Amino acid sequence: MVPRKLRRTVLDLAHEGHQGIVKTKEHLRSKVWWLGIDKEAEKKCRECFGCQMVSKHVPPLHIKQTRLPERAWPEIVVNLLGPFRTGKHLPVVVDYFSRWMEVDMLHSTTSAAVLKCLDSYFAR
């Protein structure tokens, strides 16, 4: 059993070398114990920049490439950015062919407000 005052020091020593959650727990369990030891070890390793740098690299998922449309505006992407501090949102429409971007400012994200904004884009 380790007193509360020494737990941080013991945890730092077991974590030395940034070997990850499993090894840190293994070091701790072989010598000491206290209530919540596993959760503290996991938290320490998840928040540690060094552990993040030496952890196993997980490659990003394969990105599916889309074919380029033959003309402007048959395929678009629509996103809503926000809310910002002012409470407003930015609807962003990008044409896949030309990469042309249309941006507006909305006070509301109701379907009626978004459709009105999209109607003006498509009318142009």
C-alpha positions as CSV (number, residue, x, y, z in Angstrom):
1,M,0.0,0.0,0.0
2,V,1.4,3.4,-1.0
3,P,0.5,6.6,0.8
4,R,-1.3,9.3,-1.2
5,K,1.7,11.7,-1.0
6,L,4.0,9.2,-2.7
7,R,1.6,7.8,-5.4
8,R,2.6,10.5,-8.0
9,T,6.3,9.7,-7.5
10,V,5.7,5.9,-7.7
11,L,3.6,6.4,-10.8
12,D,6.2,8.6,-12.5
13,L,8.9,6.0,-11.8
14,A,6.8,3.1,-13.2
15,H,6.0,5.3,-16.3
16,E,9.7,6.1,-16.9
17,G,10.7,5.2,-20.5
18,H,7.3,5.8,-21.9
19,Q,6.5,2.1,-22.4
20,G,2.8,2.5,-22.6
21,I,-0.2,1.5,-20.5
22,V,0.4,-2.2,-20.3
23,K,4.0,-2.0,-19.2
24,T,3.4,0.8,-16.7
25,K,0.6,-1.2,-15.1
26,E,2.9,-4.3,-15.1
27,H,5.6,-2.4,-13.3
28,L,3.2,-1.0,-10.7
29,R,1.5,-4.3,-10.0
30,S,4.8,-6.1,-9.5
31,K,5.7,-3.9,-6.5
32,V,2.8,-1.7,-5.2
33,W,-0.9,-1.4,-5.0
34,W,-3.6,1.3,-4.2
35,L,-7.2,1.7,-5.0
36,G,-7.6,3.1,-8.5
37,I,-4.0,2.3,-9.6
38,D,-5.1,1.1,-13.0
39,K,-7.1,4.2,-13.9
40,E,-4.3,6.5,-12.7
41,A,-1.7,4.6,-14.9
42,E,-4.0,4.8,-17.9
43,K,-4.7,8.5,-17.4
44,K,-0.9,9.2,-17.0
45,C,-0.1,7.4,-20.3
46,R,-2.9,8.9,-22.3
47,E,-2.0,12.4,-21.3
48,C,1.8,11.9,-21.8
49,F,3.2,13.5,-24.9
50,G,6.2,11.2,-24.8
51,C,4.0,8.1,-24.8
52,Q,2.0,9.5,-27.8
53,M,5.2,10.0,-29.7
54,V,6.6,6.5,-29.2
55,S,3.3,4.6,-29.4
56,K,2.5,2.2,-32.2
57,H,1.7,4.1,-35.4
58,V,-1.8,3.5,-36.7
59,P,-2.0,4.3,-40.4
60,P,-4.9,6.4,-41.5
61,L,-7.8,4.6,-43.2
62,H,-7.7,4.4,-47.0
63,I,-9.3,7.4,-48.6
64,K,-11.6,6.6,-51.4
65,Q,-10.9,8.7,-54.4
66,T,-13.9,10.1,-56.3
67,R,-13.8,10.6,-60.0
68,L,-13.7,14.2,-61.3
69,P,-17.1,15.2,-62.8
70,E,-17.2,16.2,-66.4
71,R,-18.7,19.6,-65.8
72,A,-19.4,22.1,-63.0
73,W,-22.1,21.5,-60.3
74,P,-23.4,18.0,-60.8
75,E,-21.5,17.0,-57.7
76,I,-21.0,19.2,-54.7
77,V,-20.2,19.0,-51.0
78,V,-22.1,20.9,-48.4
79,N,-21.0,21.6,-44.8
80,L,-22.2,23.8,-41.9
81,L,-19.4,25.4,-39.9
82,G,-20.1,26.7,-36.5
83,P,-21.7,27.7,-34.3
84,F,-19.3,30.6,-33.8
85,R,-19.2,32.9,-30.7
86,T,-21.9,35.1,-32.3
87,G,-24.2,32.1,-32.6
88,K,-24.0,32.2,-36.4
89,H,-23.2,29.3,-38.8
90,L,-21.5,29.3,-42.2
91,P,-23.0,27.1,-44.8
92,V,-20.2,26.1,-47.3
93,V,-20.8,24.6,-50.7
94,V,-17.9,23.4,-52.8
95,D,-18.2,22.2,-56.4
96,Y,-16.1,19.1,-57.0
97,F,-15.3,20.1,-60.6
98,S,-14.2,23.7,-60.3
99,R,-13.5,23.8,-56.6
100,W,-15.7,26.9,-56.5
101,M,-16.8,27.8,-53.0
102,E,-20.0,29.5,-51.9
103,V,-20.2,30.7,-48.3
104,D,-23.0,32.6,-46.5
105,M,-24.0,33.4,-43.0
106,L,-27.0,31.9,-41.2
107,H,-28.6,32.9,-37.9
108,S,-30.5,29.7,-37.8
109,T,-29.8,26.1,-38.9
110,T,-33.4,25.1,-39.4
111,S,-34.1,23.1,-42.6
112,A,-36.0,26.1,-44.0
113,A,-33.1,28.5,-43.5
114,V,-30.6,26.1,-45.0
115,L,-32.8,25.3,-48.0
116,K,-33.3,29.0,-48.6
117,C,-29.6,29.5,-48.7
118,L,-29.0,26.5,-51.0
119,D,-31.8,27.7,-53.3
120,S,-29.9,31.0,-53.8
121,Y,-26.7,29.1,-54.5
122,F,-28.4,26.9,-57.1
123,A,-30.2,29.8,-58.7
124,R,-26.8,31.4,-59.5
